[in-house]
Amino acid sequence: MEIDYIAIGERIREARTRANLTQAALAEKAGIEPSNLSHIERAATKVSLPTLMNIANALEVTLDELVCGSLIKNSHISVKMLEDVLSKCTPQEQMILAEFLKNSIESFRKFKSK
C-alpha cells in the first residue's frame, strides 16, 4: 500500500481548520516554515515522519488520524470519527443517522454484489 500524501495533506488542512489555525500559526507551533506546510497540505512535497509528528502534536491529533487512509488497520479511526459526529447530535438525530447508515450500507452491499 502506498502512502496517500494528498489525503494526508487534506486531513492536516481539515484538522487545522477545525482548530481555527492559519497555516502560519500551525507552522509556528510545529516548528516548520509556512511555505513547507502549504506544500504538505497541497501534497506538493512528501512530508517526513518527524515533521508529521510535529504537525500532529501541534494539532493535538494522533498520527494515525492523519495517515489513516494509508493504514491497513484503520477502523478505529472511522469509529472515532463517527463517535465525534454523533456526540454533537441530539438523541433523535442519532437515531435518524443510525437508520440512514444502516440502510445505506445495505444498499451499497446490494449494489456492490451485482
VMD Tcl script that draws the C-alpha trace (Angstrom):
set ca {
  {0.00 0.00 0.00}
  {1.33 3.40 -0.95}
  {1.24 6.50 1.20}
  {-1.51 8.85 0.06}
  {0.13 12.26 0.51}
  {-2.88 14.05 -0.98}
  {-5.20 12.57 1.67}
  {-2.68 13.34 4.42}
  {-2.48 16.97 3.28}
  {-6.28 17.20 3.22}
  {-6.54 15.75 6.73}
  {-3.95 18.21 8.00}
  {-5.88 21.09 6.42}
  {-9.16 19.85 7.89}
  {-7.64 19.47 11.39}
  {-6.02 22.90 11.11}
  {-9.33 24.45 10.09}
  {-11.16 22.72 12.97}
  {-8.51 24.12 15.33}
  {-9.07 27.61 13.88}
  {-5.41 27.92 12.95}
  {-3.91 29.65 9.95}
  {-1.13 27.94 8.05}
  {1.30 30.42 9.60}
  {0.07 29.71 13.14}
  {0.24 25.93 12.70}
  {3.65 26.15 11.06}
  {4.95 28.15 14.00}
  {3.52 25.65 16.51}
  {5.02 22.75 14.53}
  {8.39 24.45 14.07}
  {8.30 24.47 10.28}
  {8.15 27.13 7.58}
  {4.66 28.23 6.45}
  {5.63 27.52 2.85}
  {6.57 23.95 3.85}
  {3.15 23.47 5.47}
  {1.48 24.83 2.34}
  {3.41 22.31 0.21}
  {2.45 19.48 2.58}
  {-1.25 20.40 2.53}
  {-1.20 20.50 -1.28}
  {0.90 17.30 -1.49}
  {3.49 19.20 -3.47}
  {6.11 17.63 -1.23}
  {6.34 14.42 0.77}
  {6.15 15.04 4.49}
  {8.82 13.41 6.67}
  {7.88 11.43 9.76}
  {9.47 13.94 12.19}
  {7.60 16.81 10.52}
  {4.36 14.84 10.53}
  {4.83 14.15 14.25}
  {5.39 17.86 14.91}
  {2.24 18.74 12.96}
  {0.18 16.09 14.77}
  {1.41 17.32 18.16}
  {0.71 20.94 17.22}
  {-2.82 19.97 16.14}
  {-3.28 17.71 19.17}
  {-4.26 14.75 16.97}
  {-2.72 11.32 16.58}
  {-0.52 10.30 13.69}
  {-2.98 7.63 12.65}
  {-5.71 10.26 12.31}
  {-3.55 11.97 9.69}
  {-2.41 8.84 7.83}
  {-5.44 6.56 8.34}
  {-6.13 6.20 4.61}
  {-2.69 4.67 4.16}
  {-3.08 2.17 7.01}
  {-4.41 -1.34 6.50}
  {-5.85 -1.50 10.02}
  {-7.69 1.80 10.45}
  {-11.24 1.01 11.56}
  {-10.64 2.57 14.99}
  {-10.20 5.93 13.27}
  {-13.53 5.59 11.46}
  {-15.26 4.64 14.70}
  {-13.74 7.67 16.44}
  {-14.90 9.94 13.61}
  {-18.44 8.55 13.87}
  {-18.43 8.99 17.64}
  {-17.29 12.60 17.26}
  {-20.07 13.34 14.77}
  {-22.75 11.59 16.83}
  {-21.68 13.29 20.06}
  {-22.77 16.60 18.54}
  {-26.25 15.29 17.66}
  {-29.45 15.08 19.63}
  {-30.72 11.57 20.50}
  {-33.33 11.89 17.75}
  {-30.69 12.88 15.20}
  {-28.54 9.94 16.30}
  {-31.41 7.52 15.67}
  {-32.12 9.01 12.25}
  {-28.45 8.84 11.29}
  {-28.13 5.26 12.55}
  {-31.10 4.19 10.43}
  {-29.77 6.12 7.44}
  {-26.34 4.50 7.80}
  {-27.85 1.02 8.16}
  {-29.97 1.48 5.02}
  {-27.05 2.96 3.10}
  {-24.82 0.00 3.96}
  {-27.50 -2.47 2.86}
  {-27.97 -0.61 -0.43}
  {-24.24 -0.37 -1.00}
  {-23.76 -4.09 -0.43}
  {-26.61 -4.98 -2.80}
  {-25.21 -2.69 -5.49}
  {-21.67 -3.99 -4.95}
  {-22.73 -7.64 -5.31}
  {-24.29 -7.04 -8.76}
}
mol new
graphics top color blue
foreach p $ca { graphics top sphere $p radius 0.5 }
foreach p [lrange $ca 0 end-1] q [lrange $ca 1 end] { graphics top cylinder $p $q radius 0.2 }
display resetview
